[in-house]
Amino acid sequence: MAAPSEKQLRQSILDLLAERREGATICPSEVARALGGEQWRDLMEPVREAARGLRSDGRVEITQGGEAVDPATVRGPIRIRLV
């Protein structure tokens, strides 16, 4: 199976967020698991990169501990929410 494109990753992020209540977040691993099957861990960085792209476009926020953070400097677990 071919790796998902960044466009597919971005759309999957938006689709998962659309299924949640307003203000809810998702973990990048949810997207990776949905698209990657047994190889989901290989998609973690591409999903994070897609989330950074969506943030640059003003579509999502990257959060840690419930607060919006700069994805260029954040380390550790993140979550994603719609703006």
RAVENLIN-V499167 format. One record per pair of residues at least 6 apart in sequence whose ideal C-beta (glycine too) atoms are under 8 Angstrom apart, sorted by the first residue. I is the first residue (numbers start at 0). J is the second residue. D is the distance in Angstrom with one decimal. If there is no record, write none. Layout:
i	j	d
I	J	D
I	J	D
//
This chain:
i	j	d
0	36	7.4
2	41	7.7
2	42	7.3
2	45	7.2
3	11	7.3
3	34	5.0
3	35	7.9
3	42	7.1
3	45	7.5
5	45	7.2
5	48	7.1
5	49	5.3
5	52	6.7
7	34	7.1
8	30	6.6
8	34	7.2
8	42	7.5
8	45	5.9
8	46	5.6
8	48	7.9
8	49	3.7
9	49	4.7
9	52	6.3
9	53	5.6
11	30	5.0
11	33	6.2
11	34	5.9
12	25	7.1
12	30	5.5
12	46	7.2
12	49	6.1
12	50	6.0
12	53	6.2
12	59	6.9
12	79	6.1
13	53	7.3
13	58	7.1
13	59	7.9
13	81	7.9
15	25	4.9
15	29	5.9
15	30	6.2
15	33	7.2
16	23	7.5
16	25	5.9
16	59	7.2
16	79	6.9
16	80	6.9
16	81	5.0
19	25	6.8
21	81	7.8
22	80	6.6
23	80	6.7
24	62	6.1
24	78	3.8
24	79	6.0
24	80	4.4
25	78	6.6
25	79	5.4
25	80	7.6
26	76	7.5
26	77	8.0
26	78	5.8
26	79	7.7
27	43	6.1
27	46	4.3
27	47	5.4
27	50	6.3
27	77	6.6
27	79	6.7
28	39	7.1
28	43	6.7
28	46	7.9
30	42	7.4
30	46	4.7
30	49	7.9
31	39	4.3
31	40	7.0
31	42	4.0
31	43	5.3
31	46	5.0
32	39	4.5
34	42	6.1
35	41	6.3
35	42	4.3
47	70	7.6
47	77	7.0
50	59	6.3
50	61	6.1
50	70	7.2
50	77	7.5
50	79	5.0
51	61	7.1
51	70	4.6
51	71	7.9
53	59	4.4
53	79	7.7
54	60	6.6
54	61	5.5
54	70	5.9
57	82	6.2
58	81	7.1
58	82	6.2
59	79	5.2
59	80	6.4
59	81	5.9
59	82	6.2
60	67	4.5
60	79	7.4
60	80	5.3
60	81	7.8
60	82	5.8
61	67	6.9
61	68	5.7
61	69	7.8
61	70	4.5
61	73	6.6
61	77	5.3
61	78	7.6
61	79	6.2
62	68	6.4
62	77	6.7
62	78	4.8
62	79	7.3
62	80	6.0
63	73	5.7
63	75	6.7
63	76	6.9
63	77	5.5
63	78	7.2
68	77	7.3
70	77	7.4
//
